[in-house]
Amino acid sequence: MGKRSRQRQKNQTTGRDDRDNAGWGAGYADIVKENKLFEHYYKEQGLVPGGEFEQFMDAMREPLPATIRITGYKSHAKEILHCLKEKYFKDIQEVEIDGQKIEAPQPLSWYPDEQAWHTNMSRKIIRKSPLLEKFHQFLVSETESGNISRQEAVSMIPPLLLKIESHHKILDMCAAPGSKTAQLIEMLHSDMDVPFPEGFVIANDVDNKRCYLLVHQAKRLNSPCIMVVNHDASCIPTLKIDIDGQEDILFYDRILCDVPCSGDGTLRKNIDVWKKWTTSNSLHLHGLQLRIAVRGVEQLAVGGRMVYSTCSLNPIEDEAVIAALLEKSEGALELADGSADLPGLKWMPGVASWKLMTKEGQWYSDWSEVPSHRHTQIRPTMFPPTDPEKLASMHLERCMRILPHHQNTGGFFVAVLVKKALMPWNKRYPKLRKDISSSSAAQTEGSSAASTPADTPRLHEGEVEEGEGLEGKVDQEAEEEATEGASLAQETTAKQDGACGPPASKKMRLFGYKEDPFVFLTEEDPVFTTIQSFYDLSPNFPKLNVLTRTHDGKKRHLYMVSKELRNVLISNGERMKVINTGVKVWSRNSDGEEFGCAFRLAQEGIYTLQPYIRSRIIRVSVEDIKVLLTQENPFLSKLQDDAHAQAKKMVMGSIVLKYIPNPNNPAEPRCPIQLCGWRGKTSIRAFVPRNERFHYLRLLGVEVFRDKQGVRAEKGRDGEKEAKEEVEDAAEKDAEEEGAVENETKLDLENGEENRSSEPKKQAGD
């Protein structure tokens, strides 16, 4: 038995290797970048200007340039940009590969403040030059620490069109993998001096596993104003909030509705789409896209903005959805003109006429032409409105379609909707759902928690049931087809979103992970007694915003959320499946009890927490930071006189190392730096994750480069000897003579990297 099993395993492994090798070698090379049906379909639709179709197709066959975006809300974004332009981009201009000079990265003309760049360098070219390899390592390291995001250029457009302000309540309906969500968080924190903006971002995704990828993306930004939830976007529950002791409905100021789509605008990066593309993809997804959009505008506040976007060029998924939404809104919605919002962006206006084609090649221009046996696959909302006056009043030309050959991007569609009044089927204020009897069911059923009738808000008589949208229930046959014949870009999303009606709860119980509870502390909680005195917290410290992830036992980690998110979480614990929220601010360190406090500061939440800390702060210089980040456990005497004197006055325990820029010294970093540290008996150390160490060292002019022998720090601009020393992780060793930190309190981020598996962790907060 065992022998046969081993032999079978060997055979399976061989087959997988063959497929892997084919993927890197002959496999992708054998994929012919040609699809006659695709070309015929888009020629007939007339979306590409006359005489440009060959350019359009040529661009589709070219690899997509890599694009990066600098995290805009952090105060050191300008420092990162300066480092990129003055160090890496200048070096790249001098590199020659095979006798040709490398083209330096260029800023995206339409993205504000040169915060987004694109480059045509491939992995093959990067491997041929040590300078380019350094640039690549810089990008990888800064991406991990949340200072740079690698994101497709057109994907950056929707958040910009939302016009986010710090007080906005934002819903991202189909958020995973989270690059757009990160942009929303950045805009919310545009003023770094405000630790708790009034607004928040609720990021939702129907796929439980993809929610954990979303958590990873969001956590890089260390925001207390983000919550990740797991629901079917087409019937995401209506939430309630407490306003002056009264229950009220939560309406969002901004909604991002980036729906699952056929993905034919991604042909440049998803090569498999070439052979899988078919016209039936859009027919299967149209209904789902419309229901998600309907659910979005139902939850949008009057006066709010919703951006609808797809990475598809197909009018059935684009203008048809917008037209159906506008028609049924009866004037409650209006298409906004976004032409002036992104100067420099080239785009084509939306079209007012289009045709529909089946996979057999049959064309239809109007619903009246569709035979009755096709009515389950083809719906009236897929066609343009027949009334010319009504069609003209919709202003579909305000939709924006980005074509790849116009500025070397992927294909994309985006439309901005403004809500002028309540939707006609929500004329009266919706009732709040009564609390369901079983709160545990809502926490364990995964995405079905939002779909069950008991968990759906009840509307007044005569209103459309939430979750059904405009079309109501969809024919079962059409729904089954929605999970088949999809392209690579939408296979996963089509299958996970394909069941547009309420999914079978018994099946959904099999998926997802039971989350640990979110338990808010009271102001009288004994945990605050030592924390308050040890760190001398200011009187306005929001104790009620602190939470933990356990009812019983010792509190291992403490997190903080904004006041508004706390309101949402407490008011909707039974109707939401929350995957993660808050930012870690303290971690238990039992050895610290003998020094006065059992909790040490966490680097993730230092920028949120530090404004409330009035003691345990050491002002450090640039030279001090270099010592702390390049030496494992330096003696106190290694610090400069000022910092040394401050440290000597402090008892052992967790500390804040704070650098404040000197306006009279432009050679030093122009942004404040705050690090968590530990003051030992005779030494001092910084508790900072590896990639953040690299980031701060680069800001100080020390180039960190990982060569074949390991990690080394090269000379910076001031040539300090310390910069040559090996850069090690802050948590590799315990400070034995000081009893500084237990093994279990080593840097959480580093442990997470070493122990990360393909499955999401049970407790995302850890």
WOCOR-V835497 format. One record per residue. N is the residue number from 1. RES is the residue in one small letter. D_FIRST is the distance of its C-alpha to the first C-alpha in whole Angstrom. Layout:
{{N RES D_FIRST} {N RES D_FIRST}}
//
This chain:
{{1 m 0} {2 g 4} {3 k 5} {4 r 5} {5 s 6} {6 r 9} {7 q 10} {8 r 11} {9 q 12} {10 k 14} {11 n 16} {12 q 17} {13 t 18} {14 t 20} {15 g 21} {16 r 23} {17 d 25} {18 d 26} {19 r 27} {20 d 29} {21 n 30} {22 a 32} {23 g 33} {24 w 35} {25 g 36} {26 a 36} {27 g 35} {28 y 38} {29 a 40} {30 d 39} {31 i 40} {32 v 44} {33 k 46} {34 e 48} {35 n 48} {36 k 51} {37 l 50} {38 f 51} {39 e 54} {40 h 55} {41 y 55} {42 y 56} {43 k 59} {44 e 60} {45 q 60} {46 g 62} {47 l 61} {48 v 62} {49 p 65} {50 g 67} {51 g 66} {52 e 63} {53 f 60} {54 e 60} {55 q 60} {56 f 58} {57 m 55} {58 d 55} {59 a 55} {60 m 52} {61 r 50} {62 e 51} {63 p 49} {64 l 50} {65 p 51} {66 a 50} {67 t 52} {68 i 52} {69 r 54} {70 i 56} {71 t 56} {72 g 59} {73 y 60} {74 k 59} {75 s 62} {76 h 61} {77 a 60} {78 k 64} {79 e 63} {80 i 59} {81 l 61} {82 h 64} {83 c 61} {84 l 59} {85 k 62} {86 e 64} {87 k 61} {88 y 58} {89 f 60} {90 k 63} {91 d 61} {92 i 59} {93 q 62} {94 e 62} {95 v 59} {96 e 59} {97 i 56} {98 d 56} {99 g 60} {100 q 60} {101 k 61} {102 i 58} {103 e 59} {104 a 60} {105 p 58} {106 q 61} {107 p 61} {108 l 61} {109 s 64} {110 w 64} {111 y 62} {112 p 64} {113 d 65} {114 e 63} {115 q 60} {116 a 58} {117 w 57} {118 h 55} {119 t 54} {120 n 53} {121 m 51} {122 s 48} {123 r 45} {124 k 46} {125 i 49} {126 i 49} {127 r 46} {128 k 49} {129 s 52} {130 p 52} {131 l 54} {132 l 52} {133 e 49} {134 k 51} {135 f 52} {136 h 48} {137 q 48} {138 f 51} {139 l 49} {140 v 46} {141 s 47} {142 e 50} {143 t 48} {144 e 45} {145 s 49} {146 g 50} {147 n 53} {148 i 52} {149 s 50} {150 r 48} {151 q 49} {152 e 50} {153 a 54} {154 v 54} {155 s 52} {156 m 55} {157 i 57} {158 p 57} {159 p 57} {160 l 60} {161 l 62} {162 l 61} {163 k 64} {164 i 62} {165 e 64} {166 s 64} {167 h 64} {168 h 62} {169 k 60} {170 i 57} {171 l 54} {172 d 51} {173 m 50} {174 c 47} {175 a 46} {176 a 43} {177 p 42} {178 g 46} {179 s 48} {180 k 51} {181 t 50} {182 a 51} {183 q 54} {184 l 55} {185 i 55} {186 e 57} {187 m 60} {188 l 60} {189 h 60} {190 s 63} {191 d 65} {192 m 63} {193 d 66} {194 v 65} {195 p 62} {196 f 61} {197 p 62} {198 e 63} {199 g 61} {200 f 57} {201 v 54} {202 i 51} {203 a 49} {204 n 46} {205 d 43} {206 v 41} {207 d 38} {208 n 37} {209 k 35} {210 r 37} {211 c 40} {212 y 38} {213 l 39} {214 l 42} {215 v 43} {216 h 42} {217 q 45} {218 a 47} {219 k 47} {220 r 48} {221 l 51} {222 n 51} {223 s 53} {224 p 54} {225 c 55} {226 i 52} {227 m 49} {228 v 46} {229 v 45} {230 n 42} {231 h 44} {232 d 44} {233 a 47} {234 s 49} {235 c 49} {236 i 49} {237 p 51} {238 t 55} {239 l 55} {240 k 58} {241 i 60} {242 d 63} {243 i 66} {244 d 69} {245 g 67} {246 q 67} {247 e 64} {248 d 64} {249 i 61} {250 l 60} {251 f 61} {252 y 60} {253 d 62} {254 r 60} {255 i 57} {256 l 54} {257 c 53} {258 d 50} {259 v 49} {260 p 45} {261 c 46} {262 s 45} {263 g 46} {264 d 48} {265 g 50} {266 t 47} {267 l 46} {268 r 47} {269 k 44} {270 n 42} {271 i 42} {272 d 39} {273 v 42} {274 w 44} {275 k 41} {276 k 40} {277 w 44} {278 t 45} {279 t 48} {280 s 46} {281 n 45} {282 s 48} {283 l 49} {284 h 46} {285 l 47} {286 h 50} {287 g 50} {288 l 48} {289 q 50} {290 l 53} {291 r 52} {292 i 51} {293 a 54} {294 v 56} {295 r 54} {296 g 55} {297 v 59} {298 e 59} {299 q 58} {300 l 61} {301 a 64} {302 v 67} {303 g 68} {304 g 65} {305 r 63} {306 m 60} {307 v 58} {308 y 56} {309 s 54} {310 t 51} {311 c 50} {312 s 51} {313 l 54} {314 n 54} {315 p 57} {316 i 54} {317 e 53} {318 d 56} {319 e 59} {320 a 58} {321 v 57} {322 i 60} {323 a 62} {324 a 61} {325 l 61} {326 l 64} {327 e 65} {328 k 64} {329 s 65} {330 e 69} {331 g 70} {332 a 68} {333 l 66} {334 e 68} {335 l 66} {336 a 67} {337 d 69} {338 g 67} {339 s 68} {340 a 70} {341 d 67} {342 l 66} {343 p 68} {344 g 67} {345 l 64} {346 k 64} {347 w 63} {348 m 64} {349 p 65} {350 g 63} {351 v 64} {352 a 66} {353 s 65} {354 w 61} {355 k 60} {356 l 56} {357 m 54} {358 t 51} {359 k 48} {360 e 50} {361 g 53} {362 q 55} {363 w 58} {364 y 59} {365 s 62} {366 d 63} {367 w 61} {368 s 64} {369 e 62} {370 v 58} {371 p 58} {372 s 57} {373 h 53} {374 r 53} {375 h 54} {376 t 50} {377 q 49} {378 i 53} {379 r 55} {380 p 59} {381 t 58} {382 m 57} {383 f 60} {384 p 63} {385 p 66} {386 t 68} {387 d 71} {388 p 73} {389 e 75} {390 k 72} {391 l 70} {392 a 72} {393 s 72} {394 m 69} {395 h 69} {396 l 66} {397 e 67} {398 r 67} {399 c 63} {400 m 62} {401 r 59} {402 i 58} {403 l 58} {404 p 56} {405 h 59} {406 h 61} {407 q 60} {408 n 57} {409 t 55} {410 g 52} {411 g 53} {412 f 54} {413 f 56} {414 v 58} {415 a 60} {416 v 62} {417 l 63} {418 v 66} {419 k 66} {420 k 70} {421 a 69} {422 l 67} {423 m 65} {424 p 67} {425 w 64} {426 n 64} {427 k 68} {428 r 68} {429 y 66} {430 p 63} {431 k 62} {432 l 60} {433 r 57} {434 k 57} {435 d 54} {436 i 51} {437 s 50} {438 s 47} {439 s 47} {440 s 43} {441 a 42} {442 a 44} {443 q 42} {444 t 38} {445 e 38} {446 g 38} {447 s 40} {448 s 41} {449 a 43} {450 a 46} {451 s 45} {452 t 46} {453 p 49} {454 a 50} {455 d 49} {456 t 51} {457 p 55} {458 r 58} {459 l 60} {460 h 64} {461 e 64} {462 g 65} {463 e 63} {464 v 59} {465 e 56} {466 e 55} {467 g 51} {468 e 52} {469 g 55} {470 l 57} {471 e 55} {472 g 54} {473 k 50} {474 v 49} {475 d 48} {476 q 44} {477 e 44} {478 a 45} {479 e 43} {480 e 40} {481 e 41} {482 a 41} {483 t 38} {484 e 37} {485 g 39} {486 a 40} {487 s 40} {488 l 38} {489 a 41} {490 q 40} {491 e 37} {492 t 36} {493 t 39} {494 a 40} {495 k 37} {496 q 37} {497 d 41} {498 g 41} {499 a 41} {500 c 45} {501 g 45} {502 p 44} {503 p 40} {504 a 38} {505 s 38} {506 k 35} {507 k 33} {508 m 35} {509 r 34} {510 l 31} {511 f 32} {512 g 34} {513 y 34} {514 k 36} {515 e 39} {516 d 41} {517 p 45} {518 f 48} {519 v 50} {520 f 54} {521 l 56} {522 t 59} {523 e 62} {524 e 62} {525 d 59} {526 p 59} {527 v 57} {528 f 60} {529 t 62} {530 t 61} {531 i 60} {532 q 63} {533 s 65} {534 f 63} {535 y 63} {536 d 66} {537 l 65} {538 s 68} {539 p 69} {540 n 68} {541 f 64} {542 p 63} {543 k 61} {544 l 60} {545 n 58} {546 v 55} {547 l 52} {548 t 49} {549 r 45} {550 t 45} {551 h 47} {552 d 46} {553 g 46} {554 k 47} {555 k 48} {556 r 46} {557 h 47} {558 l 51} {559 y 51} {560 m 54} {561 v 55} {562 s 58} {563 k 60} {564 e 60} {565 l 56} {566 r 56} {567 n 58} {568 v 56} {569 l 53} {570 i 55} {571 s 56} {572 n 53} {573 g 50} {574 e 49} {575 r 49} {576 m 47} {577 k 44} {578 v 45} {579 i 42} {580 n 44} {581 t 48} {582 g 50} {583 v 51} {584 k 50} {585 v 53} {586 w 52} {587 s 49} {588 r 49} {589 n 50} {590 s 50} {591 d 52} {592 g 55} {593 e 56} {594 e 58} {595 f 60} {596 g 61} {597 c 58} {598 a 54} {599 f 53} {600 r 54} {601 l 54} {602 a 52} {603 q 52} {604 e 51} {605 g 54} {606 i 57} {607 y 59} {608 t 58} {609 l 59} {610 q 62} {611 p 65} {612 y 65} {613 i 64} {614 r 68} {615 s 67} {616 r 64} {617 i 65} {618 i 66} {619 r 68} {620 v 66} {621 s 67} {622 v 65} {623 e 65} {624 d 64} {625 i 61} {626 k 60} {627 v 60} {628 l 58} {629 l 55} {630 t 55} {631 q 55} {632 e 53} {633 n 55} {634 p 59} {635 f 62} {636 l 64} {637 s 67} {638 k 65} {639 l 66} {640 q 69} {641 d 72} {642 d 72} {643 a 68} {644 h 69} {645 a 71} {646 q 70} {647 a 66} {648 k 68} {649 k 70} {650 m 67} {651 v 64} {652 m 61} {653 g 58} {654 s 57} {655 i 60} {656 v 61} {657 l 61} {658 k 64} {659 y 65} {660 i 68} {661 p 69} {662 n 73} {663 p 75} {664 n 77} {665 n 74} {666 p 73} {667 a 71} {668 e 68} {669 p 66} {670 r 68} {671 c 65} {672 p 65} {673 i 61} {674 q 60} {675 l 57} {676 c 56} {677 g 56} {678 w 56} {679 r 60} {680 g 59} {681 k 61} {682 t 62} {683 s 60} {684 i 59} {685 r 56} {686 a 55} {687 f 52} {688 v 51} {689 p 48} {690 r 47} {691 n 48} {692 e 51} {693 r 52} {694 f 52} {695 h 54} {696 y 57} {697 l 57} {698 r 57} {699 l 60} {700 l 62} {701 g 62} {702 v 59} {703 e 56} {704 v 53} {705 f 51} {706 r 47} {707 d 47} {708 k 44} {709 q 45} {710 g 45} {711 v 47} {712 r 51} {713 a 54} {714 e 57} {715 k 61} {716 g 62} {717 r 65} {718 d 67} {719 g 65} {720 e 64} {721 k 63} {722 e 60} {723 a 59} {724 k 57} {725 e 55} {726 e 52} {727 v 51} {728 e 48} {729 d 47} {730 a 49} {731 a 46} {732 e 44} {733 k 46} {734 d 48} {735 a 51} {736 e 51} {737 e 55} {738 e 56} {739 g 53} {740 a 53} {741 v 49} {742 e 46} {743 n 43} {744 e 42} {745 t 45} {746 k 44} {747 l 45} {748 d 43} {749 l 43} {750 e 41} {751 n 39} {752 g 38} {753 e 37} {754 e 35} {755 n 33} {756 r 33} {757 s 30} {758 s 29} {759 e 29} {760 p 33} {761 k 34} {762 k 35} {763 q 38} {764 a 40} {765 g 43} {766 d 41}}
//
